[in-house]
């Protein structure tokens, strides 16, 4: 399940317009990065470490079964072609990342798609309201708790925070004054270092290591 990418997009759609408030470039890049993080949390990709034959920090695909979630399969197929830098991976995965995650949310019945325009020759515009706000309400509460109350985040929440930090995207999810922007930036930078991870949990450690390489590639 692409928990990170799904939670991230649900949060970005959780507004009066039911549309992301990020420009298209940042939206595509952050969702591409989220799909890579989902694969890292499933232990299907990791960054190369110093001393390996691969350039340190490049993403390396790991063996395993075909993912049950269709949204992450194109990203995994790209990573399986060979080691690749995080920036290059994001640049290539971004082309279809938004559609892949939207399709997943539509297919699983988590959002509606409402057409606002109907053009034959250019991209149509849509709204994507949630069918049930239960999941996004939990995701928002965990996000705010981790950012403003310094609660220990779940791995998914920590990844979402790191990714939003990478594209300077918090204003697309929460309303902030200048003091709030700085407070969130400081907390997000701290979480991006990966100290939230349980060092006895391989999946969490792998996600933290991957996130530490992905976030700078977004900035």
FIMI-196251 format. One line per 2 residues: for each residue z, y, x of C-alpha. Coordinates in pm, whole numbers, plus 50000, padded with zeros to 5 digits. Layout:
// FIMI-196251
Z/Y/X; ...
// end
This chain:
// FIMI-196251
50000/50000/50000; 49905/50344/50133
50247/50486/50050; 50227/50778/50291
49879/50896/50190; 49953/50843/49821
50286/51028/49826; 50129/51310/50025
49840/51358/49784; 50066/51327/49478
50282/51607/49620; 49976/51822/49688
49856/51770/49328; 50200/51844/49179
50133/52200/49064; 50012/52386/48756
49646/52345/48854; 49681/51975/48941
49465/52049/49245; 49550/52058/49616
49638/52405/49742; 49513/52326/50090
49166/52425/50204; 48924/52136/50218
48927/52101/50596; 49305/52071/50620
49318/51841/50317; 49065/51601/50465
49233/51598/50805; 49586/51548/50677
49483/51261/50447; 49291/51096/50731
49602/51122/50947; 49812/50982/50662
49591/50674/50638; 49636/50614/51012
50013/50646/50965; 50002/50395/50679
49829/50149/50911; 50089/50218/51180
50370/50146/50933; 50197/49817/50853
50179/49747/51230; 49798/49746/51228
49759/50029/51480; 49969/50178/51758
49926/50431/52038; 49858/50297/52386
50152/50336/52623; 50155/50460/52983
50058/50183/53223; 49820/50007/52983
49449/49973/53055; 49378/50209/52765
49426/50587/52791; 49785/50666/52694
49807/50800/52339; 49475/50652/52225
49501/50447/51907; 49467/50071/51940
49408/49839/51643; 49632/49534/51609
49542/49193/51468; 49639/49098/51115
49511/49008/50769; 49275/49224/50567
49489/49496/50402; 49538/49450/50029
49501/49826/49979; 49132/49931/49975
49220/50290/50072; 49314/50196/50430
49032/49950/50498; 48768/50204/50615
49018/50361/50855; 49113/50020/50994
48747/49923/51036; 48689/50236/51244
48996/50174/51460; 48888/49815/51517
48572/49940/51691; 48784/50018/51998
49052/50253/52132; 49004/50609/52013
49191/50936/52052; 49392/51054/51750
49176/51367/51718; 48853/51164/51718
48995/50915/51469; 49095/51195/51232
48754/51361/51268; 48574/51041/51169
48809/50913/50898; 48834/51252/50725
48484/51229/50575; 48594/50989/50302
48974/51011/50317; 49018/51236/50013
48792/51024/49792; 48950/50699/49915
49304/50812/49830; 49202/50973/49500
49020/50653/49401; 49332/50453/49481
49552/50677/49263; 49297/50661/48980
49250/50285/49012; 49624/50223/48994
49665/50452/48695; 49882/50714/48864
49664/51018/48788; 49404/51135/48536
49073/51293/48637; 48969/51588/48421
48627/51742/48487; 48613/52122/48501
48242/52152/48583; 47933/51936/48559
47668/52013/48821; 47386/51781/48913
47318/51930/49255; 47659/52019/49395
48014/51891/49404; 48192/51895/49069
48543/52032/49027; 48830/51837/48875
49198/51846/48793; 49413/51541/48872
49739/51557/48675; 49989/51276/48718
50019/51029/48432; 50389/50998/48504
50582/51235/48730; 50847/50977/48815
50710/50885/49156; 50622/51236/49268
50959/51367/49147; 51133/51116/49373
50903/51203/49663; 50971/51575/49614
51348/51524/49593; 51346/51320/49915
51128/51579/50089; 51354/51869/49991
51668/51673/50075; 51542/51594/50423
51423/51949/50488; 51696/52164/50337
52002/51937/50323; 51930/51752/50648
51949/51415/50476; 51820/51119/50673
51459/51067/50556; 51290/50743/50467
51001/50656/50701; 50748/50761/50436
50918/51097/50381; 50946/51159/50755
50574/51092/50794; 50482/51322/50504
50693/51599/50657; 50537/51552/50999
50185/51556/50856; 50244/51872/50651
50390/52032/50962; 50078/51935/51154
49847/52128/50919; 50094/52408/50836
50085/52285/50479; 50437/52326/50340
50338/52627/50129; 50101/52396/49942
50399/52189/49826; 50698/52425/49803
50743/52800/49755; 50900/52955/50064
51018/53293/50187; 50997/53384/50556
51340/53238/50632; 51246/52918/50451
50923/52885/50648; 51110/52905/50978
51386/52669/50866; 51134/52409/50753
50928/52444/51071; 51236/52382/51286
51345/52080/51083; 50992/51937/51066
50949/51972/51442; 51275/51783/51490
51169/51502/51256; 50828/51479/51422
51003/51362/51738; 51085/51036/51561
51463/51028/51591; 51484/50924/51226
51349/50576/51304; 51565/50265/51321
51511/50136/51675; 51567/49779/51557
51283/49807/51304; 50942/49749/51464
50747/49909/51179; 50957/50226/51185
50934/50258/51562; 50559/50204/51551
50520/50469/51281; 50735/50715/51476
50534/50661/51796; 50204/50699/51612
50321/51010/51426; 50420/51168/51757
50056/51135/51870; 49898/51225/51536
50083/51551/51465; 49966/51735/51781
49609/51625/51701; 49637/51806/51367
49772/52133/51502
// end
